[in-house]
């Protein structure tokens, strides 16, 4: 894994910016902009829940988009209990858009984008316990 200091990362990003318009390396891929940025920085693609440039998480986004940026995907603990498929999916899931085509018939989906201060369309939100403090 390539590791950057803050200074070396900023220098590399500045060099990329000076190149001007760069055609995406992965057409038709929703993450193509981020993948292209990783390629230019020499960062190997991975799906680990860790920053991709040492202590820095690199994100890219197409100009003019209204899509949200995902910082990480997380499954609630305890994972051994398989909380999402056993509890959340049956109660809050919906039929997968491609069930019966690219996925098994009856396949269900459950994804949530949640934030502090407001509830998602399914009633989920983030609550911070300031008294407990960081773990």
N, C-alpha and C positions, 0 to 999 in steps of 0.2 A: 504494500500500500504506500502510495506517495504521500508524504507528510509535508505540510506547509507551515511556516511561521506566518503570522499576520502580515508582516512586511513582504515576504516572498509571494504570498498569495495575491496581495494587492498589486505587486509588480507584474506578475503573470496576467492578471485580469486587465491591467492597463495595456499590456502588449497586445492582448486579444482585441480590446476595444479599438486600438489604433489601426487594426487591420480592416476595419469597416465591416460592411455586410458580408456575412459568412453563410453560405448555403447549408442547411441542416444535413447532417450525415445520415439521418434515418427518417426518410419520408413516410408519411402516413402513421407515424408513431406519436401518440399524445405527449410522450416525454422526450420527443426528438430534440427539442431545444436544449434541455438539460443534458441529454446524452451527448450532444455535440459539444457542449461546454466541458463536460468531463473528458471527452476525447482530446480536446485542445489542451487541457491541463495535464493530460497523461494520467488521469485517474481511472482505474479499472472499475467497470460497472459492477455493483453488487446490490443485493437487497437486504443488507444487514441493517438493523436499527441503530446504526452508529453514524457519526459525521463522516462524510466521504473524503474530506481533505484534512485528516488529522483531527483537530478540534473544531474545524469549521465545516458546516453543511452548505454545499453549493446548490443554489436553485436558479433555474432559468425559466423565462416565460415569454411567450410570443407577445409582441406589441399589440395593443388594442383588445386583448382578451379580457373577459370578465370572470374567467375560471379562477377558483381558489388555488392557493399553493399548499400542498401537503408537506408538513414538516416531518411527520412520521405516522406509521400505522401501528396501532397498539391493540392487543387483545387483553381484556381484563384478567386479573389474577383470581383464583389460581388457574393457570393454563391447563394443568393436569385434569381439571374437572371439565375442560372443554365448554366453558361458560357460554360462548357465543352460539355454537351449534345446538346445545342442549336447552338453553334458557332464552336468549335473545332472538334467535332465528325463528323458533316456533311462535313466539308471542308477537314479535314486531316485524318479522320478515315479510317478503312479498314474492310472488312467482318471478323467477329469473326471466328476463326479457328473451333469452334464447333457449329457454327450457324446451327440450324436445328436438332442437336443432343442433347447436354446438355443445349443449349440456344435457344431462339426462332429463327425461320427462319428470316433472315434479320438483326440479331443482329450485331452491329458494335463494334469495339474496338478502343481505342485511349489511348496510353501510351507513355510517353516520358521521357528519361533520358537526362537531360540537364546539362551543365557545363559552367563555365566561360572560355572564350577564344576560344571556337570552337563551331561550329553549329552541331546540330543533323542531322540525315539523312533527316529530314523534315524541316530543316532550323531554329530550335529553339535554343536559347542560353540564358545565363544569362548575363545581363548588370548591372553593379553596378554604381549608381549615387553617387560618392564620395562627391559632393558638397551638396547634400541634407542630407546626414548623416543618422544615424539610426533613425527609427521611434519611 
